[in-house]
Amino acid sequence: MTNLENTKVAWMSRVEEGDYPPLTPAHETALEQACASVAPSWPLDRLIAVSPFWTMRGEAFASVSARLSALGNVHCLMPPSHYLARRQRGEITDHHLEQAAERIGYRGPYRNLLNVVEELGRLPHWHNISDLVDARRDRQHKMAWRDEITHQISQFCAAFFQDDGPLNAQRLNAPAGKRLYGHWRDMTLKDRGIAILMGEPGLGRYFETLPTSEAGLFQAAVAELDLDASRLSAYAQALLLDINGWAAWVAYQDWQQDLASPGTPRTPSAMRSLLAIRLAWELVLWRYTRETDPEQAARLTDLWRRELVELPERIARHRRAQQPLWVWQLASELAYQQPLHRALSESVRAAAPSATPPQLQAVFCIDVRSEPMRRALERQSPAIQTLGFAGFFGLPLEHRPGGAEMAQPHLPGLLAPRVTLSSGSAEGDRRSARRLNWQARLQEWSRAASATFTAVEAGGLLYAGKLLRRSLAPGARPSPLAMDRLDWHWRDTGEALTLDDKVGLARSVLEAMGLTEGFAPRVLLVGHGSHSANNPHAAGLECGACGGQSGEVSVRALARLLNEPALRRELADSGIAIPERTRFVPALHHTITDRIGLPEGEAPLSPDERQWLDRAGAEARRERAPSLGLAPDGPQLAERLDRRAGDWSQTRPEWGLANNASFIAAPRRVTAPIDLAGRSFLHDYDWRTDPDFARLELIMTAPLVVAHWINMQYNASTLDNRKLGSGNKVLHNVVGGHIGVFEGNGGDLRIGLPMQSLHDGERWRHDPLRLSAYLAAPSEAVDAIIGRHEMLQSLVANDWLHLFTLDDASGEILAYRQGDWVAD
């Protein structure tokens, strides 16, 4: 028997006999901490912005930044050149820097950014075992282990997780207890190509030595790699960072389970199993090197022990080196906040209630793209009043259009739908059924092995005419949804909503909106949507509050609800009297073209009101045109934007929510005089009409958190697009129909935003500043709400955002710092 066979038998017998000691509670906790460090990433068809740091919010941002930098070379700060350029443009002043250094309590040198560059360049980073083996590998003739491991795991996950992938049937029919790790081990044992590809004969036999269960794998790895609990959490997190995209996908599945069944035990997460797969590769390389190259094995053992010993100090060095950059980052944020402070305070002191009763009220989503449109609309007449509210308009819906089997959530990812809304018309249902049947037949035919090349060529010919029409003529405006019929059912029971149920729903929406009196003759409910071609991330430009869908369903459903005479009578009996003359009108703000369309027709609006909307759209387009490289006074600007949206080769149809920086919950009279440059989430709120501060609590725990998620996704994708963004969208390939994208044909699943959503080829279009949140409410009420919610405590105590209160009578602004309110 050869040495390899003897070793293999020894390893296998140890696993079978249970010679490896069980994990200690400290080891178990360390693994749980690593698995809990990954934030979810939503699929492409319901893409919403998520903070990739969300699950680490319980730690100070600076600590998270240092650890991610040390473990995965992840950047949570801009490079020194970025801050220097802002300094040279006069955007950051000495005063800002001095204030920032004092606020942080940093007394070291920070002005000489060249020294910072040098220090950052000398920082040592953590190396996994695969990295240490790669350091001595013949890279001219052999692939890097890190790249191949990521590729192999990613391809396996792509096949395993797609809804109808080749492994899906095996997964569903697997013996009870079969986990992701077990499937991967079975598949890998059948793969003879890895050893050939890597130029390592005999490698495949080492996969046979792996324990059959993930529990056994962790026990073996902890024992053989000499991993104490104090190092295991960081090491496990570093391994997950190698496959962060797929880890985020698993986290999304866990999130959905928790939403569907809050407070009840869920199916065991696949995260630990995914970690076991990545760790198994480490163990295979460890064993393979020890048996095939004793000299390299000795060196590997020495380097590995040094990695473990030096890990805490490496993280500490990264934190020390980053401290000067945190001064510059805070100085950047102060440079944004201070002019806004002054503008808000002056506006409060100068504001006076409007004496003109509104003829038209327009309720917009708080999305930053709504702010320029609201300003433009208000300029058309003093009889126009706009309000800001979350874009799903408080309806906890999932929507099932006619002919569809699946329902799409139309609410923020923080919330679970409670109501299923089915819509359609008889003819629409028949057309949808025919279309879905044809698509299913085409899909089935194209997947047959004998039809592969025929499908591509025939499909290309069928699609050629459509591409030609898109290229030659504008056509980005989609047809309105068929919503002649609406059926409302409770999602859990399937029972139809009664009139009382609908009244309760409508009442909660109007109260949360702050619109319980003073109704205008016309109340526009303005959702928003973005319609672009050939864009896998298109849902990310839709309404984040609507689960990556446009706001059309929400506004049309709510308008229909609030226009019901029987419902209005019941509402009046409960204290909310909607005048008979008031009509709620659904509208849709197309954010690429800045048109406000009426999906249910023009009839409800007068010619003057329609003209107000058209003129406001023209003003908003002119304001936005330079950011897209278009002349604001150029001819046919609207048509050019239409063409841009329909152009299947356009990589930058719009800038989405880029450059978002603040969240303001205050009466509109406070913000109306200020040009906020499309950088603010604006939520209308008057604390005087909220005696128990229930609305304030709702705002702080939902819209504010969603705004933070959006802010952090844009920040993270800018700070490190390599690890926290999705790279070059020209190279994107969709995975599993909707799961996500690869950049190219492999590598990890990408999360976050593509570079083209953030950079115009010459400069960044998003300035990564932490969200500055302003609440026009008494600080005592804000304090009490923070005390009731862990997520708010974590966000404000650990510097993930800036929180201020605004006195909407005096203009005084207080900042929340270290548990106290101080004048700012």
C-alpha positions in Angstrom: 0.0 0.0 0.0 1.4 3.4 -1.0 2.0 6.3 1.5 -1.0 8.1 0.0 -3.3 5.1 0.5 -2.1 4.6 4.1 -2.7 8.3 4.8 -6.1 8.2 3.1 -7.1 5.1 5.2 -5.9 6.9 8.3 -7.9 10.0 7.6 -11.0 8.0 6.7 -10.8 5.8 9.8 -10.5 8.8 12.0 -13.6 10.3 10.6 -15.5 7.1 10.8 -14.4 6.4 14.3 -15.0 10.0 15.5 -11.4 10.5 16.7 -11.7 14.2 16.0 -12.9 16.0 19.1 -16.3 17.7 18.9 -16.3 21.5 18.5 -16.4 23.5 21.7 -19.2 26.0 22.4 -16.7 28.7 21.6 -15.9 27.2 18.2 -19.6 26.9 17.5 -20.1 30.5 18.4 -17.2 31.6 16.2 -18.7 29.8 13.2 -22.1 31.3 13.9 -20.6 34.8 14.1 -18.9 34.3 10.7 -22.1 33.0 9.1 -24.1 35.9 10.5 -21.7 38.5 9.0 -23.2 38.2 5.5 -25.9 40.6 4.4 -28.6 39.4 1.9 -28.6 40.3 -1.8 -32.0 40.3 -3.6 -32.5 38.6 -7.0 -32.5 40.7 -10.2 -36.3 40.6 -10.8 -36.9 42.2 -7.4 -33.6 44.0 -6.9 -33.5 46.4 -4.0 -30.6 48.3 -2.4 -29.1 46.6 0.6 -26.3 47.6 2.9 -23.6 44.9 2.6 -22.6 45.8 6.1 -26.1 45.4 7.6 -25.5 42.3 9.7 -22.3 43.9 11.2 -24.1 47.1 12.3 -23.6 46.1 16.0 -19.9 47.0 15.6 -18.4 50.5 15.0 -18.1 51.2 11.3 -14.3 51.9 11.8 -13.8 48.4 13.4 -15.7 46.7 10.6 -13.7 48.6 8.0 -10.4 47.6 9.6 -11.4 43.9 9.8 -12.7 43.7 6.2 -9.5 45.4 5.0 -7.3 43.0 6.8 -9.2 39.9 6.0 -10.3 40.5 2.4 -8.6 43.7 1.3 -12.0 45.3 1.2 -12.1 49.1 1.0 -14.6 51.0 3.2 -13.0 54.4 2.6 -12.0 56.2 -0.6 -8.4 56.4 -1.6 -6.3 59.4 -0.3 -6.3 60.9 -3.9 -10.1 61.3 -3.7 -10.0 63.4 -0.5 -7.0 65.4 -1.8 -8.9 66.3 -4.9 -11.8 67.6 -2.8 -9.3 69.6 -0.8 -7.8 71.1 -3.9 -11.3 72.1 -5.2 -12.0 73.9 -1.9 -14.8 71.5 -0.9 -12.9 70.3 2.3 -11.3 73.1 4.3 -8.9 73.2 7.2 -11.9 74.1 9.5 -13.7 70.9 8.4 -10.6 68.8 9.0 -10.0 70.3 12.5 -13.6 69.7 13.5 -13.5 66.2 12.2 -10.2 65.3 14.1 -11.7 66.8 17.3 -14.9 64.9 16.8 -13.1 61.6 16.3 -10.6 62.3 19.0 -7.7 61.7 16.7 -4.5 63.6 17.6 -2.1 62.0 15.1 -0.9 63.4 11.8 -3.6 63.4 9.1 -2.9 66.3 6.7 0.0 64.7 4.8 -1.9 62.2 2.7 1.3 61.0 1.1 2.3 59.5 4.4 -1.1 57.8 4.6 -0.6 56.3 1.1 2.8 54.9 2.2 1.4 53.4 5.4 -1.6 51.8 3.6 0.8 50.3 1.1 2.8 48.6 3.8 -0.1 47.0 5.5 0.0 43.1 5.8 -3.2 41.3 4.9 -4.5 37.9 6.0 -3.8 34.9 3.7 -5.9 31.8 3.5 -4.1 28.5 2.9 -4.9 28.7 -0.8 -3.2 32.0 -0.9 -0.1 30.7 0.8 0.1 27.7 -1.6 -0.4 30.1 -4.5 2.7 32.1 -3.4 5.0 29.2 -4.4 2.9 28.1 -7.4 4.2 28.3 -11.0 1.8 31.0 -12.1 3.1 31.1 -15.6 2.0 27.6 -16.3 -0.6 26.9 -13.7 -3.9 28.5 -12.6 -4.1 30.2 -9.1 -5.8 28.1 -6.6 -7.8 31.1 -5.3 -9.3 31.7 -8.8 -10.1 28.1 -9.4 -11.7 27.5 -6.0 -13.9 30.5 -6.4 -14.8 29.4 -10.0 -15.6 25.8 -9.0 -17.7 26.7 -6.0 -19.5 29.4 -8.0 -20.4 27.1 -10.9 -21.7 24.5 -8.5 -23.9 27.1 -6.7 -25.2 28.4 -10.0 -26.3 25.0 -11.0 -27.6 24.1 -7.6 -29.6 27.2 -6.8 -31.3 28.0 -10.1 -35.0 27.2 -10.0 -34.9 24.4 -12.6 -31.2 23.7 -12.6 -29.8 20.2 -13.3 -29.0 19.7 -9.6 -32.4 20.9 -8.4 -34.2 17.5 -8.9 -31.4 15.7 -7.1 -31.6 18.3 -4.2 -35.4 17.8 -3.9 -35.2 14.0 -4.1 -32.2 13.7 -1.8 -32.2 11.6 1.3 -33.4 13.5 4.4 -30.6 15.5 5.9 -28.7 15.9 2.7 -27.0 19.3 2.8 -25.4 21.6 0.3 -21.9 20.4 1.4 -23.0 16.7 0.8 -24.1 17.5 -2.7 -20.9 19.4 -3.5 -18.8 16.5 -2.2 -20.8 14.0 -4.3 -20.4 16.1 -7.4 -16.7 16.9 -6.9 -15.8 13.2 -6.5 -17.2 12.6 -10.0 -15.3 15.5 -11.5 -12.0 14.2 -13.0 -11.3 17.5 -14.7 -10.1 19.5 -11.7 -6.8 17.7 -11.3 -6.1 17.9 -15.0 -7.0 21.6 -15.2 -4.8 22.4 -12.2 -2.0 20.2 -13.3 -2.0 18.2 -10.1 -2.2 14.5 -10.7 -3.8 12.6 -7.8 -5.6 15.7 -6.4 -9.0 14.0 -6.9 -8.2 11.3 -4.4 -7.9 13.8 -1.6 -11.5 14.8 -2.0 -12.3 11.2 -1.1 -10.6 11.8 2.3 -13.1 14.6 3.2 -15.6 13.8 5.9 -19.1 13.0 4.5 -20.8 15.6 6.8 -20.2 19.2 7.3 -20.0 18.7 11.1 -17.2 16.2 10.5 -15.5 18.6 8.1 -15.4 21.4 10.7 -14.1 19.0 13.3 -11.3 17.8 11.0 -10.3 21.3 9.9 -10.2 22.7 13.4 -8.1 19.8 14.6 -5.7 19.6 11.7 -5.3 23.4 11.1 -5.0 24.0 14.8 -7.7 26.6 14.9 -8.6 28.0 18.3 -11.9 29.7 18.7 -10.4 33.2 18.9 -9.1 32.9 15.4 -11.8 30.8 13.8 -14.4 33.5 13.4 -12.1 35.8 11.4 -10.8 33.0 9.3 -14.3 31.8 8.5 -15.3 35.3 7.6 -12.3 35.6 5.3 -13.3 32.4 3.5 -16.9 33.6 3.0 -15.5 36.9 1.6 -14.0 34.7 -1.2 -17.5 33.7 -2.2 -19.3 36.7 -0.9 -21.8 36.8 -3.7 -23.1 33.3 -3.1 -23.0 33.8 0.6 -25.3 36.9 0.1 -27.7 34.7 -2.0 -27.9 32.2 0.9 -28.5 35.1 3.3 -31.3 36.3 1.1 -33.0 32.9 1.3 -32.7 33.0 5.1 -34.1 36.5 5.2 -37.2 35.4 3.2 -37.7 32.4 5.5 -37.6 34.7 8.6 -40.1 37.2 6.9 -42.5 34.4 6.0 -42.4 32.8 9.5 -41.2 35.4 12.1 -40.3 33.9 15.4 -40.6 30.3 14.3 -37.7 27.9 13.7 -36.7 27.9 10.0 -35.1 25.3 7.8 -31.4 25.2 8.7 -29.5 27.7 6.7 -27.2 26.7 3.9 -24.6 29.3 5.0 -22.7 26.9 7.3 -22.8 24.3 4.6 -21.4 26.8 2.0 -18.7 27.7 4.5 -17.9 24.0 4.9 -17.4 23.8 1.1 -14.9 26.6 1.1 -13.1 25.2 4.1 -13.0 21.8 2.5 -10.8 23.2 -0.3 -8.4 24.5 2.4 -8.2 21.1 4.0 -7.7 19.4 0.7 -4.8 21.7 -0.2 -3.3 21.3 3.3 -3.4 17.5 3.0 -2.3 17.4 -0.6 0.7 19.7 0.1 1.8 17.7 3.2 1.8 14.5 1.3 3.2 15.6 -2.1 5.8 18.2 -1.2 7.2 17.9 2.4 9.6 20.9 1.9 6.7 23.2 0.9 4.5 21.6 3.6 7.0 22.7 6.3 7.1 26.2 4.9 3.3 26.2 4.7 3.0 25.1 8.3 5.3 27.9 9.5 3.5 30.5 7.4 0.1 29.4 8.6 1.0 29.5 12.2 2.4 33.0 11.7 -0.9 34.0 10.1 -2.8 32.8 13.1 -0.5 34.4 15.6 -0.4 37.8 13.9 -4.0 38.1 13.0 -5.2 40.4 15.8 -2.3 42.8 15.4 -2.8 42.9 11.6 -6.4 44.1 12.2 -5.2 46.6 14.7 -2.6 47.9 12.2 -5.3 48.4 9.6 -7.4 50.4 12.1 -4.5 52.6 13.0 -3.6 53.2 9.4 -7.2 54.1 8.5 -7.7 56.7 11.3 -6.4 59.6 9.2 -8.8 58.7 6.4 -11.7 58.7 8.8 -10.8 62.3 9.6 -11.0 63.1 5.9 -14.2 61.1 5.4 -15.9 63.0 8.3 -14.6 66.3 7.0 -16.3 65.4 3.6 -19.5 64.8 5.4 -19.3 68.0 7.4 -18.7 69.9 4.2 -22.1 68.6 3.0 -23.9 69.0 6.3 -23.0 72.5 7.3 -24.5 74.4 4.3 -27.6 72.1 4.6 -27.8 73.0 8.3 -27.8 76.7 7.5 -30.4 76.3 4.7 -32.8 74.4 6.9 -32.5 76.7 9.8 -33.0 79.8 7.7 -35.9 78.2 5.9 -37.6 77.4 9.2 -37.3 81.0 10.3 -38.6 82.4 7.0 -41.3 79.9 6.3 -45.0 80.9 6.4 -48.0 78.8 5.9 -49.5 79.0 2.4 -52.7 81.1 2.2 -53.7 79.4 -1.0 -56.0 76.4 -0.6 -54.6 73.5 -2.7 -56.3 72.7 -6.0 -53.9 69.8 -6.7 -52.1 67.7 -4.1 -49.4 65.3 -5.4 -48.0 62.6 -3.1 -44.6 61.5 -4.3 -42.3 58.7 -3.3 -39.4 59.8 -1.0 -36.9 58.6 -3.6 -34.3 61.3 -4.2 -35.3 61.5 -7.9 -38.7 62.9 -6.8 -37.2 66.0 -5.2 -36.4 67.9 -8.4 -39.7 67.0 -9.8 -41.6 68.2 -6.7 -39.7 71.6 -6.9 -40.6 71.9 -10.6 -44.2 71.1 -10.0 -44.6 73.5 -7.1 -43.2 76.3 -9.2 -46.2 76.0 -11.6 -48.8 77.4 -9.2 -49.2 78.3 -5.5 -52.3 76.1 -5.7 -50.1 73.0 -5.9 -49.0 71.1 -2.8 -46.7 68.1 -2.9 -46.1 65.5 -0.2 -43.5 62.8 0.3 -44.3 59.3 1.4 -42.8 55.8 0.9 -43.4 54.7 -2.6 -45.4 51.6 -1.8 -47.9 54.0 -0.2 -48.3 51.8 2.9 -50.0 48.9 1.1 -48.5 45.6 2.3 -49.1 43.9 -1.1 -47.8 41.2 -3.3 -49.2 41.4 -6.8 -50.3 38.6 -9.1 -51.1 39.9 -12.6 -53.6 38.1 -14.8 -52.2 34.8 -16.2 -49.3 34.6 -13.7 -48.8 31.9 -11.2 -46.3 33.7 -9.0 -46.9 36.9 -7.1 -44.3 39.7 -6.8 -43.9 41.6 -3.5 -44.5 45.3 -3.8 -43.1 46.6 -0.5 -39.7 47.1 1.1 -37.5 44.1 1.8 -37.8 44.8 5.5 -41.5 43.8 5.4 -43.5 40.8 4.5 -46.6 41.1 2.3 -49.9 40.6 4.1 -52.3 41.1 1.2 -52.4 39.4 -2.2 -53.7 41.6 -5.0 -54.8 39.9 -8.2 -55.5 42.0 -11.2 -56.3 41.7 -14.9 -59.2 41.6 -17.3 -60.8 38.7 -19.1 -59.2 39.4 -22.4 -55.9 40.3 -20.7 -55.9 37.0 -18.8 -56.4 35.1 -22.1 -53.6 37.0 -23.8 -51.3 36.4 -20.8 -52.1 32.7 -20.7 -51.3 32.4 -24.4 -48.1 34.3 -24.1 -46.9 32.3 -21.0 -47.8 29.0 -22.8 -45.8 30.1 -25.9 -42.8 31.2 -23.8 -42.9 27.9 -21.9 -42.9 25.9 -25.1 -40.1 28.0 -26.6 -38.0 27.6 -23.4 -38.6 23.8 -23.3 -37.6 23.5 -27.0 -34.5 25.7 -26.6 -33.2 23.5 -23.7 -33.2 20.3 -25.7 -29.7 19.2 -26.5 -30.4 18.7 -30.2 -31.9 22.2 -30.5 -29.1 24.2 -28.9 -27.6 25.9 -31.9 -30.9 26.0 -33.8 -32.5 27.9 -30.8 -29.8 30.5 -30.7 -29.9 31.2 -34.5 -33.7 31.1 -34.8 -34.1 33.1 -31.6 -31.7 35.7 -32.9 -33.7 36.0 -36.2 -36.9 36.3 -34.3 -35.4 39.0 -32.1 -33.7 41.0 -34.9 -36.8 42.9 -35.8 -37.4 43.9 -32.2 -33.8 45.1 -31.8 -34.1 47.1 -35.0 -37.3 48.8 -33.9 -35.7 49.6 -30.5 -32.7 51.1 -32.2 -34.5 53.3 -34.7 -37.5 54.5 -32.7 -38.1 55.6 -29.1 -40.3 53.2 -27.3 -39.4 53.0 -23.6 -42.8 53.6 -22.3 -44.4 50.3 -21.4 -48.1 49.6 -21.7 -50.1 50.0 -18.5 -50.9 46.9 -16.6 -54.3 45.3 -17.1 -56.0 46.3 -13.8 -59.7 46.4 -14.8 -60.4 43.9 -12.1 -58.8 43.9 -8.6 -59.3 41.1 -6.1 -58.0 41.6 -2.6 -57.2 38.6 -0.4 -55.3 38.1 2.9 -52.1 36.3 2.0 -52.1 33.8 4.9 -55.7 32.7 4.8 -56.7 33.4 1.2 -59.9 35.0 2.5 -61.2 38.1 0.6 -60.9 41.4 2.4 -64.1 42.7 3.7 -65.2 46.4 3.5 -64.1 46.8 7.1 -60.7 45.3 6.2 -60.3 47.8 3.4 -61.4 50.7 5.5 -58.7 49.7 8.1 -56.1 49.5 5.4 -57.1 52.9 3.9 -57.2 54.6 7.3 -53.7 53.3 8.2 -52.4 54.6 4.9 -53.9 58.1 5.2 -52.8 58.5 8.8 -49.3 57.4 8.0 -49.3 59.8 5.1 -50.5 62.6 7.4 -53.4 63.3 5.0 -56.5 63.1 7.0 -58.0 66.5 6.3 -57.6 69.4 3.9 -58.1 67.3 0.8 -57.7 69.0 -2.6 -60.2 68.4 -5.4 -57.5 66.3 -7.1 -55.0 64.2 -5.2 -52.3 62.6 -7.4 -50.7 59.5 -6.0 -47.4 59.5 -7.9 -45.4 56.3 -8.0 -42.3 56.0 -10.1 -40.6 53.6 -12.4 -37.6 53.4 -14.7 -37.8 51.6 -18.0 -34.6 50.7 -19.8 -33.6 48.0 -22.3 -31.1 45.2 -22.1 -30.3 45.9 -18.5 -30.1 43.1 -15.9 -30.1 45.6 -13.1 -33.2 47.4 -14.4 -35.2 46.5 -11.2 -32.6 48.4 -9.2 -33.8 51.6 -10.9 -37.4 51.0 -10.1 -38.9 51.8 -6.7 -36.9 50.4 -3.8 -40.0 50.7 -1.6 -41.9 48.5 -4.0 -39.5 45.6 -3.9 -37.7 46.5 -7.1 -41.0 47.1 -9.0 -42.5 50.3 -10.3 -45.0 52.1 -8.1 -47.8 51.6 -10.7 -49.6 48.7 -8.8 -49.5 50.5 -5.5 -50.9 53.9 -6.8 -53.6 52.3 -8.9 -54.7 50.0 -6.2 -54.8 52.7 -3.5 -56.6 55.2 -5.8 -59.2 52.6 -6.6 -59.6 51.9 -2.9 -59.9 55.6 -1.8 -62.4 56.4 -4.6 -64.9 53.7 -3.4 -68.0 55.5 -2.2 -68.9 52.8 0.4 -65.4 53.0 1.9 -65.5 56.8 2.1 -68.7 56.6 4.0 -67.2 54.2 6.5 -64.1 56.4 6.8 -66.2 59.5 7.5 -67.9 57.7 10.3 -64.5 57.0 11.8 -63.4 60.6 11.5 -61.7 60.9 8.1 -64.1 62.8 5.8 -63.0 62.9 2.2 -65.0 65.5 0.3 -67.2 64.2 -2.4 -65.5 66.4 -5.0 -62.0 64.9 -4.2 -60.8 62.3 -6.6 -57.6 60.3 -6.1 -55.7 59.9 -9.4 -52.9 57.4 -9.9 -49.8 58.7 -11.7 -46.4 57.4 -12.6 -43.2 59.4 -12.7 -40.9 57.9 -15.4 -37.5 58.7 -13.9 -35.5 58.4 -17.1 -37.7 60.8 -19.1 -39.2 62.8 -16.2 -42.7 62.4 -17.6 -45.6 62.0 -15.3 -48.0 59.6 -17.0 -51.6 58.7 -16.0 -52.0 54.9 -16.5 -55.8 55.1 -16.2 -56.2 58.0 -18.7 -56.3 61.8 -18.8 -60.0 62.3 -17.9 -59.6 63.1 -14.1 -57.3 66.1 -14.8 -58.3 69.5 -16.1 -56.2 71.0 -19.0 -54.5 73.3 -16.6 -53.5 70.5 -14.3 -52.2 68.4 -17.2 -50.2 71.5 -18.4 -48.7 71.8 -14.9 -47.5 68.3 -15.1 -46.1 68.7 -18.6 -44.2 71.9 -17.7 -42.8 70.4 -14.5 -41.5 67.5 -16.5 -39.8 69.8 -19.0 -38.2 71.8 -16.2 -37.0 68.6 -14.4 -35.5 67.3 -17.7 -33.6 70.5 -18.3 -32.2 70.4 -14.8 -31.0 66.8 -15.2 -29.8 66.9 -18.8 -26.2 68.1 -18.1 -25.6 65.1 -15.8 -26.4 62.9 -18.8 -24.2 64.8 -21.2 -27.2 66.4 -23.0 -27.8 70.1 -23.7 -30.5 71.4 -21.4 -31.9 73.6 -24.1 -31.4 71.2 -27.0 -34.2 70.4 -29.3 -36.3 67.3 -28.7 -34.8 66.7 -25.3 -37.8 64.5 -24.3 -37.5 62.4 -27.4 -33.7 62.0 -26.9 -34.4 60.7 -23.4 -37.1 58.4 -24.7 -34.6 57.0 -27.2 -31.9 56.7 -24.5 -34.3 54.5 -22.4 -35.1 52.3 -25.4 -31.5 51.9 -26.6 -30.5 48.4 -25.9 -26.8 49.4 -26.0 -27.1 52.3 -23.5 -25.0 51.5 -20.4 -26.1 54.6 -18.4 -29.8 55.2 -19.0 -30.0 57.3 -15.9 -28.1 57.9 -12.6 -30.7 56.3 -10.4 -30.2 57.3 -6.7 -26.5 58.2 -7.2 -25.3 61.0 -4.9 -27.9 60.5 -2.3 -26.8 62.0 1.0 -29.6 63.0 3.3 -33.0 62.0 4.7 -35.4 64.7 5.9 -38.7 64.1 7.7 -40.3 67.5 8.1 -43.2 69.6 6.9 -42.8 70.5 3.3 -42.7 74.2 4.1 -39.3 73.7 5.7 -37.7 72.1 2.6 -39.6 73.7 -0.2 -37.5 76.8 -0.5 -34.3 74.8 -0.7 -32.7 73.3 -3.9 -31.6 70.0 -2.5 -30.1 68.9 -5.9 -31.8 65.6 -6.0 -29.7 64.3 -3.0 -32.4 64.1 -0.3 -35.1 61.5 0.6 -38.0 63.8 1.6 -40.7 62.4 3.9 -43.5 64.8 5.0 -44.0 64.8 8.8 -45.5 67.2 11.3 -45.0 66.0 14.8 -47.9 68.2 16.1 -50.4 65.9 14.3 -48.7 62.8 15.8 -49.5 62.9 19.5 -48.2 59.5 20.4 -45.3 59.6 17.9 -46.5 56.4 16.2 -45.9 57.9 12.8 -42.4 59.0 13.8 -41.6 55.5 15.0 -42.8 54.1 11.7 -40.7 56.6 9.7 -37.6 55.8 11.8 -37.9 52.0 11.6 -38.9 51.7 7.9 -38.3 54.6 5.4 -35.2 55.8 7.3 -33.7 52.3 7.4 -34.5 51.8 3.7 -32.8 55.1 2.9 -29.8 53.9 4.9 -29.7 50.7 2.9 -29.8 52.7 -0.4 -27.1 55.0 0.8 -24.8 52.2 2.0 -25.2 50.2 -1.2 -24.2 53.2 -3.4 -21.4 54.0 -1.0 -20.1 50.4 -0.9 -20.3 49.9 -4.6 -18.2 53.1 -5.0 -15.8 52.4 -2.3 -14.9 48.9 -3.5 -16.6 47.9 -6.7 -14.3 44.9 -7.1 -15.7 43.3 -4.0 -19.0 45.1 -3.1 -20.1 46.1 -6.6 -20.8 44.2 -9.8 -18.1 45.5 -12.1 -18.5 46.3 -15.8 -22.1 45.8 -16.9 -21.0 45.3 -20.5 -19.5 41.9 -19.4 -22.5 40.8 -17.3 -24.1 37.4 -17.8 -27.3 36.6 -16.0 -27.1 33.6 -13.7 -30.1 31.3 -13.2 -32.5 33.5 -15.0 -32.8 36.0 -12.1 -30.3 35.1 -9.3 -27.7 37.7 -10.2 -24.8 38.2 -12.7 -21.3 37.0 -13.4 -18.8 39.5 -14.7 -17.7 37.5 -17.7 -18.4 33.7 -17.6 -17.4 32.9 -14.1 -16.0 34.1 -10.8 -18.1 34.8 -7.8 -21.7 36.0 -8.1 -21.6 39.8 -8.1 -23.6 42.0 -5.8 -24.1 45.7 -5.6 -24.1 48.2 -8.5 -22.2 48.2 -11.8 -19.5 50.8 -12.4 -21.7 52.5 -15.0 -24.2 53.4 -12.3 -21.6 55.3 -10.4 -19.0 56.6 -12.8 -19.3 58.4 -16.1 -15.9 57.4 -17.4 -14.2 60.6 -16.1 -15.5 61.1 -12.6 -17.6 59.5 -9.9 -21.3 60.5 -10.0 -21.8 59.3 -6.4 -19.9 60.9 -3.5 -19.8 58.2 -0.8 -21.1 60.1 2.3 -22.8 58.4 5.3 -26.5 59.4 5.4 -27.4 62.5 7.3 -30.9 62.1 8.8 -32.9 65.1 9.9 -36.1 64.6 12.0 -38.3 67.5 12.7 -39.4 66.2 16.1 -38.6 66.6 19.8 -35.4 64.9 20.7 -37.1 63.2 23.7 -39.5 61.4 21.3 -36.6 60.4 19.0 -34.6 59.1 22.1 -37.5 57.0 23.2 -37.9 55.3 19.8 -34.2 54.6 19.5 -34.3 52.9 22.9 -37.0 50.5 21.7 -35.2 49.3 18.6 -31.8 47.6 18.4 -31.2 48.4 14.8 -31.6 52.2 15.5 -29.3 51.9 18.5 -26.7 50.2 16.4 -26.9 52.6 13.5 -26.5 55.8 15.6 -24.1 54.5 18.2 -21.7 52.8 15.8 -21.5 55.7 13.3 -23.3 54.1 10.4 -25.3 57.4 9.9 -25.6 60.9 11.3 -28.8 61.7 13.2 -30.1 65.2 13.8 -33.3 66.7 15.2 -34.6 70.0 13.7 -36.8 72.3 15.7 -39.3 73.4 13.0 -40.2 76.5 15.0 -36.8 77.9 15.9 -34.6 76.3 13.4 -32.2 74.8 16.0 -30.5 71.6 15.0 -29.2 69.1 17.5 -26.9 66.2 16.7 -27.0 62.8 18.4 -23.5 61.9 19.6 -22.6 59.2 22.1 -26.1 59.1 23.5 -26.5 62.8 24.0 -28.0 65.7 21.9 -25.7 68.6 21.3 -26.1 71.8 19.4 -24.6 71.5 15.9 
